Amino acid sequence: MSRRQLHNLSGAYVLNALDREDEVAFEAGLADSEELRAEVIELSDTAVALGLAVAPVEPSPSVRADLLARVAQLPQLPAIAEQPTLDASTVRTPGPRSIRWKWRALLRVPVLVPIAAVLAVLLAVVLGPALLHGHDDAALDDLSAARDARTTSVTMAGASGVALLSSHRLDAAALVWDSLPALEPGTVYELWYIRGGDPTPAGLIEDDAVAGDGQVLTGELRPGVQVALTVEPAGGSPRPTGTPLFVVEPA
């Protein structure tokens, strides 16, 4: 591979976007070229700086649930045998930079890692703080990460981003939403499991949660049940007193 070709691949190498054949060829050239090693570090610094310059964005609970459900369903490749690594101690540093140490450390580990590990790093570093904000319920986290987690979109007047997250393996379900219509004073949303026409209370949603949240239903998800939502007097009701705002069957 020519010097020009190697320099053309440096950006893709920094982003771990090369296929195995090009990566092997690039790393062979990297071991013999101080100039190319310096270029890799410069591009790595730039990638970090760009990432740190972006203001964090808090995704909605429905995005969180759908993302984690898709990760759980994604087939994983077997771990790849460890490859020879570049000794960062031989790399010439163009100048002092406050973030260079991060990439010098990264250059000591294999570039190729299992896909599951890549996804975990992306979730933890890029989305972690936003995804975890306001969601301390471990049950919701477990449900989102379940191997058989499924997301069912829910249509509800005046609401947005409403979805039902379910796992038959865990016998559990959760409702997530971007927004729900504000409630009249003295009322709450109440969730229900319905089986054979018989409703069972499954939890209350207070008015202060309508601007975006997620809630695991109480009780167990059983085959053939449906999930419904009604508006009830404060404190909830033993049986629905109004027309359900939606009735949905978990996927």
N, C-alpha and C positions, 0 to 999 in steps of 0.2 A: 504494500500500500504506500503510495507516494506521500511526501510531506504535506502537500496541499490537501490530499484526501483526508489525512489525519486531522489537520486543523479544521476542516469542514465538519468533522464528526465530534469535535470537542464539546460543543453545546449539548448535543444529544447524549453524549457520555455522562455529562454532569447530571442530567435529568433521568439517568437510567433508562434511556429510550432506545438503546442499540440492541439489535438481535445478538445472539450468542457469537456468531461468526465475526461480525464487525467488532464486537467488544474484545474478543481475543486479539484480533489484529491491532486494535487501538491500544490495548494495554502493552502489547509487545513494543509498539512505537513509543509509548509513554515511558517505558523503562530506559529507553536509549536517548530520550530528548529532554534536556532540562527546560528548554523553551516551551515544549508542549506541557510539561508538568506545571510550569508557572501559569500558562494559559488556563489550565483546568482549575487551579486555585482562584484565579481572577474571576472566572465564570461562576465558580461555586459561591464566592463572596457576593457576587451580583445577585444570584438566585436567592440567597439568604436575605440580602437587603431588600429585595422586592417583596419577599414574603412578609418581612417585618413591617413594611410600609403600608400594608393593606389593613384597614380598620376591621376588627372582628365583626362579623355579622351573626346575629342570633337566629338560627333557623326555627321554623315553627315546630311544634310537637309532632305534627303529622309527617313532616319531612324526616325528623329523627326516627320515628317508628318505621317508616317505609325504608329508609336507608339501612337500618340495622337488620330489618327483615330480609332485605335483598342480600346483605353480606352473609347472613346465616344460610341462605339458599345457594350461594355461589360455590360451584365445585372447586375444590382446592387441589393444586398440583402438589406432588410429593416434594419434599425438601431436596434442594440441589446440593450436591457434594461441595464442600468448601473449596474455593478456588484460590490460587496464589494471590496474595495481596501486595499492594504497593506500600513500601516503607516510606511513610511520610517524612521521616527524618532526613531523607535525601532530597527533598523538594526545596527549591529555592523560593523564598518568600519575597515578593516584590516590595513589601513595605509593611509596617505595623498596621494591623487592623483589629478592631475590638472583637470581631466575630470570627476571625480566622481559625481560632482553636477548635471551633465546632467542626469545621470541615477537615482539619488535619486529623482529628479523631476518626471521622467517617472514612477517611482514606485508608485506615488500618483494618477495615472489615471487608469481607467479600461484597462485591457490588450486587450480585444476585442473591436474593433471599426469597423464601416462600411467599407466595401472593398473600396469604393470610397475614403474615407479619407486616407487609407493606400496608395493607388496609388498616391494620391496628395502629400503625404509626400515624397514618393520615388522620384517622379519627381522633387519636389522642392529642396530636400536636396542632392540627388545623381546626378541628371542630370540637375538640374535647370540652373546653371551658363553656362554650355556648350551649352545647348539647346537654351538659349536666346542670346548667343553671336552672334552678327551680324544680328540679326533678330528683328528689332525694329518696324516692320510693324504690327500694331495691327490687320489689316485685315487678315494677314496670320495666326496669332494666333487664331482669331475667326473662321476662316475656318478650321483649324486643329482640333479645339475642337467641331465643329458642330456635332450634334447627328447623322446626316445622312452622315457624311464625308466618302468618298470612295477614294481609291488609285488605279490608273490604271498604270501599268508599261508601259514604252515607250521604244521602240527599236530605237536607233539612232547611226549611224556609228561614231566611234571614241569617243563616250560619255559613261559615266557610271552612274548608279544610277538615271537615269531619270525617273520621274513619274509625273502623273497628279493627283492632289488632287482636288476633286470636292464636292460640296454640292448643291443639287437642292433646298433645303430649303432656302439657302442663295442666290441662283442664282449666285454662284461664283465658280471660279476655280483658281488653282495656279499650276505653273510648279516648281518642285524642282529637284535638280540634285547634284551629287557628282562632276562631271566634264563635261565640254563641250569642243569640239575642239577649239583651239585658232583661232581667226579671223584674216583675212588679214587687214592691216591698212585701215581705211576709210570705214569699214563695221560694221554692227551690226546685232544681231539676232532680228527678229521681230516675235511676236506672233500674231495669227489670230484666230478669230472665223469664222467658215464657215458653212453657212446654205443655203441649196438649191443651192450649187455651188457659192454662193456670199460671198467673204471674207470681214471681217471687222477687221481693225487693233485693236490689243488687248494689245499692250505694247512692249517696246524695252528692250533687254538685252545687256548691254554694255560689252565690252571685259574684263573689270576688274572683272567681276562676274563669269567667266567661271570656276574658280577653286572650285566652290561649293557654292550654294546659293538657294534661292527660291523667286519666284515672283508671286504675284496675278495678274491675267489678268484684264485689264480694260474692262468695259462693263459688261453686265449681261449674265450669262449662261442660255440659253433657251433650252427647249426640242428639240432634233433632231439636235443640233449643233455638229460640230467637232472642234477640236483644232489642229492648224498646226503651224509649225515653219519654217521660211525661213531666208536666209542671204540677207540683203538689204544694200544699201548705207547708210552712216552715216546720222542720222536724221530720218531714216525710209522711207517707201513708202506708198502711199495711197492704192496701190494694189500690190500683190506679183509680183516680177520681175524674180524670179527664181523658180526652182523645190523645193517643200516642203521637208524638211529634215525628217519630219514625219507628219502623219495625224492620229489623234486618237479620238475616241468617248468616252466622259466621262462615267464612270460606272453609 
